[in-house]
Amino acid sequence: MPIASPTPRRLHAVGSDNERKWIAQLAGRITGAALEVLGGHRPVQQLAAWMPRDLLAALQLRASLSRKDTPGAAPELALIHRATTVLSSRATMIRPGIYEACAVASDQLRSRAVAMRLEYSRDSGWRVTALEIG
């Protein structure tokens, strides 16, 4: 009678708990800063150490399009991105040196989700390589 060999298991990258917590905190800080850029309370250049130019340009464009001082803007826009608080953030290692993180933030008008990918480079440290703000 032949013996069936067990199906090989896939190993997942785990990383250290301290690193994961640190990345989650970093994601929370970057989320708060990005939402301050959208609200016009922080210049986008302050995120240049964490993001490449294409992400900064996209964030700046979105901030410009959602400005409350735009002619004909709805009065509700004055409340968007004001007093934004990051409620939670989490990070998961995809492989060594690459994390995907998410955060939940709330302002006076609504809550939003933010997702990002952080990658480590010996030259520049941890950098955001993808950013989505809901």
C-alpha positions as CSV (number, residue, x, y, z in Angstrom):
1,M,0.0,0.0,0.0
2,P,1.6,3.3,-1.0
3,I,2.0,6.1,1.6
4,A,0.7,9.5,0.5
5,S,3.2,12.2,1.1
6,P,1.8,15.3,2.9
7,T,1.2,18.4,1.0
8,P,4.1,20.9,1.6
9,R,3.2,23.9,3.6
10,R,3.9,27.4,2.5
11,L,5.9,29.4,5.0
12,H,4.9,33.0,5.7
13,A,7.2,35.8,6.6
14,V,6.6,36.8,10.2
15,G,9.1,39.4,11.3
16,S,9.6,40.6,14.8
17,D,6.7,41.9,16.9
18,N,8.6,45.1,17.6
19,E,9.2,45.8,13.9
20,R,5.6,45.2,13.1
21,K,4.4,47.5,15.9
22,W,6.9,50.2,14.8
23,I,5.7,50.0,11.2
24,A,2.1,50.2,12.3
25,Q,2.9,53.4,14.3
26,L,4.8,54.8,11.4
27,A,1.8,54.1,9.1
28,G,-0.4,56.0,11.6
29,R,1.9,59.0,11.7
30,I,2.1,59.1,7.9
31,T,-1.7,58.7,7.6
32,G,-2.2,61.7,10.0
33,A,0.3,63.8,8.0
34,A,-1.2,62.9,4.6
35,L,-4.7,63.9,5.9
36,E,-3.3,67.2,7.1
37,V,-1.9,67.8,3.6
38,L,-5.4,67.1,2.2
39,G,-6.9,69.6,4.7
40,G,-4.3,72.3,3.8
41,H,-2.7,72.2,7.3
42,R,0.6,70.8,6.2
43,P,2.8,71.3,3.1
44,V,3.2,68.2,1.0
45,Q,7.0,68.7,1.0
46,Q,7.1,67.5,4.7
47,L,6.3,64.0,3.5
48,A,9.2,64.0,0.9
49,A,11.4,61.9,3.2
50,W,8.7,59.1,3.2
51,M,7.3,59.2,-0.3
52,P,8.5,59.3,-3.9
53,R,7.6,62.3,-6.1
54,D,4.8,60.6,-7.9
55,L,2.9,59.9,-4.7
56,L,3.6,63.4,-3.5
57,A,2.2,64.8,-6.7
58,A,-0.9,62.7,-6.5
59,L,-1.5,63.8,-2.9
60,Q,-1.0,67.5,-3.8
61,L,-3.4,67.2,-6.7
62,R,-6.1,65.6,-4.5
63,A,-5.5,68.3,-1.9
64,S,-5.9,71.0,-4.5
65,L,-9.1,69.5,-5.8
66,S,-10.7,69.2,-2.3
67,R,-9.8,72.7,-1.0
68,K,-12.6,74.4,0.9
69,D,-11.6,77.8,-0.4
70,T,-12.2,76.7,-4.0
71,P,-14.9,79.0,-5.6
72,G,-18.3,77.3,-5.5
73,A,-17.2,74.8,-2.9
74,A,-19.9,73.2,-0.8
75,P,-20.0,74.4,2.9
76,E,-19.5,70.8,4.1
77,L,-16.0,71.0,2.7
78,A,-15.0,73.3,5.6
79,L,-15.4,70.3,7.9
80,I,-13.5,67.7,5.8
81,H,-10.0,66.9,7.2
82,R,-10.5,69.1,10.3
83,A,-9.4,67.7,13.6
84,T,-8.5,64.4,12.0
85,T,-7.6,61.7,14.5
86,V,-6.0,58.4,13.6
87,L,-8.0,55.8,15.4
88,S,-6.0,52.6,14.6
89,S,-3.2,51.3,12.4
90,R,-2.0,47.8,11.6
91,A,0.8,46.3,9.6
92,T,1.5,43.0,8.0
93,M,4.8,41.8,6.7
94,I,4.6,40.6,3.1
95,R,8.2,39.6,2.9
96,P,11.3,40.8,4.7
97,G,11.6,44.5,4.1
98,I,8.1,45.0,2.8
99,Y,5.0,45.7,4.8
100,E,1.4,46.5,4.0
101,A,-0.3,48.8,6.5
102,C,-3.7,50.2,7.0
103,A,-5.1,52.9,9.2
104,V,-8.5,54.3,10.2
105,A,-8.9,58.0,10.7
106,S,-11.9,60.2,11.5
107,D,-12.5,63.9,11.1
108,Q,-15.6,66.0,12.0
109,L,-17.5,64.8,9.0
110,R,-16.6,61.1,8.4
111,S,-14.2,58.3,8.9
112,R,-11.9,57.0,6.2
113,A,-9.5,54.1,5.6
114,V,-6.0,54.5,4.4
115,A,-3.8,51.7,3.0
116,M,-0.1,51.9,2.1
117,R,2.9,49.7,1.3
118,L,6.2,50.4,3.0
119,E,9.5,49.1,1.7
120,Y,12.9,49.3,3.3
121,S,15.9,50.4,1.4
122,R,19.5,50.6,2.8
123,D,19.9,54.0,1.1
124,S,16.7,55.7,2.3
125,G,15.2,53.6,5.1
126,W,11.5,52.9,5.1
127,R,9.5,54.6,2.3
128,V,5.9,54.5,1.3
129,T,5.7,53.0,-2.2
130,A,1.9,53.0,-2.5
131,L,-0.8,55.0,-0.8
132,E,-4.6,54.8,-1.1
133,I,-6.9,57.1,0.9
134,G,-10.6,56.2,1.0
